[in-house]
Amino acid sequence: MHKIISFEQYKQVYKKSVEDPESFWSDIADGFQWQKKYDKVLEWNFRDPDVKWFINGKLNITENCLDRHLEKLGNKPAIIWEPNDPNEKNRTLTYKELLAEVNKCCNILKKYGVVKGDRICLYMPMIPELSIAVLACARIGAIHSVVFAGFSANSLVDRINDSACKMLITADGLFRGNKIVNLKEIADIALQQTKSIEKVIVYKRTGSEITMQDGRDVWWHDEMLRAEENFIAEIMDSEDPLFILYTSGSTGKPKGVVHSIAGYMVFCYYTFLNVFQYEENDIFWCTADIGWVTGHSYILYGPLLNGATTVMFEGIPTYPDAGRFWSVIDKLKVTKFYTAPTAIRSLMASGLDFVTPYKLNSLKVIGSVGEPINEEAWHWYDENIGKKKCPVVDTWWQTETGGIMISPIANVTPTKPTFATLPLPGVQPVLVDNEGKELTENNVEGLLCMKFPWPSIIRTTYGDHERCRLNYFATFPNLYFTGDGCRRDEDGYYRIIGRVDDVLNVSGHRLGTAEVENAIDEHPHIVESAVVGYPHEIKGQGIYAFVIIETQVDTSDEAYTEKLKKEISEVVSKIISPIAKPDKIQIVPGLPKTRSGKIMRRILRKIAEGEMSNLGDITTLLDPGVVEEIIKGARL
Ligand code: PRX
């Protein structure tokens, strides 16, 4: 009913959604199961900011993901789980089975005192139990905070403490290619620095030797064995928080982006249905990790709200070899496939020998998310994976937007390589110049903002609303600022250029330069550092770190400086995650600073890109000579 099936219809629906957003969104919201219908569709201002959708509505999102489908789809696979090891048996959970597992998990949470509004941290492998735990939180009314299992103990500590999580759900370990990561060991280190966690539930995945703390730690399987299969979903308000997801900004520590229930539900449902043109017998596979927003919205909530079958993959694209994605597509007969440009580029680099053994003839739509997709990767994907028969949906969105904002609708919107194309209905993008003046023409480049709220817009940053205001709503009055630069071409098509702030996008992972610098500075011999991104063939952006070391250290001793660089990488890995390790480290005598002490990153970026001849005006620097020194030692 809400599916757009032609470009003409898209234009009409889009027009309606802008002229009368409230009736547009309430039409969609009315298809859900509400415990009590909302009184009013929308109240908002971008000044405070204060945005509320479906006001005074009462519901539980899991009733809409699970219970609602039971009658017709009870025996339909909800989740197909593909393990890391292709020889291990995969697992399927039907809608009925998934609900039973979720209910059991709810009863465990209840037994250990979890109540509505509590925060629960999930630090888990990509296994069905992660999905079960997420949904159980939502069903009991607790706020889930999933922390990507590649993050370090330090990162876990920050995230647990920031939102004072009461419970941690984790596993003994996880499999990643041919590696085992001992998650519980990392969690134990973290738990020494947290006060709020009362209970730890541990899923046994790898069978690694671990220690269980008496009175605090319990085994998932022991508890599930005893748990009842019935649980009545908590009645929640539309605007109650559903989850917190930490993401990096240009300053300070990662912030907890908060999404609320009803708006997120409506937007995830609608965008999944349309962008991927969902059909009942689809096997949908989004390769993201549930630790990122893409996994929240398009492995779990979007597909389940539509009654779809969603694939959850535990492994990595290159294990046992670079044909794994394609072999899984053939094995499970995947119809719609959604991945990241960094994966496409790395598989492209492995060569077609890993692709040609597979038929890939079940595919109907292929998608991309997380970073700009370059022209070469777009065409490779289109030709070799989609066989020129599957529309490529390049979907632009952010943790803060909750769901896809600018994207082709498969088979509806004519695509154009590297363009996210047009806004989805209900999404009102504008481009502004540096002063905030709207650029109304086509064929312009500017800063991407939104001038009207959509249902799954960020509500706040956990515990610090002012930070949310300053980050997204204070740059330009009455606009949500995305942090992205963007071009709109002669057809009105949008092409995302990339971040204009100090946020890096490394293999689709979002990292703040300040975050990486703070980690590097923890090394005892580092005085100061500056980090910038540079174009990287596989990762999209690589991390280039310029570091100043203590004067007593002998920089001419190559063996020593190599050791130092290794240590720096280890420090970053330990403090943030291996994903944040610098690709290049250059020891410099100083950093280019203005007289007021601000680092001129623009200059460092140019040097990292190898564009030495085009550094712009450097005469205003405190010490222009330092630039020459940096150029001399540049690592290109
Ligand atoms: O710069 C944009 C880039 O990823 C940023 C959002 O990162 P995150 O919150 O981690 O969410 C990623 C998954 C939704 C954006 O500000 N980005 C995301 N998708 C695209 C993109 N850049 C270009 N094209 C895209 N399709």
Residues whose N, C-alpha, C, O or C-beta is under 5 A from the ligand:
A	BS01	PRX	T294 S368 V369 G370 E371 P372 I373 D394 T395 W396 W397 Q398 T399 E400 T482 D484 I496 G498 R499 G508 R510
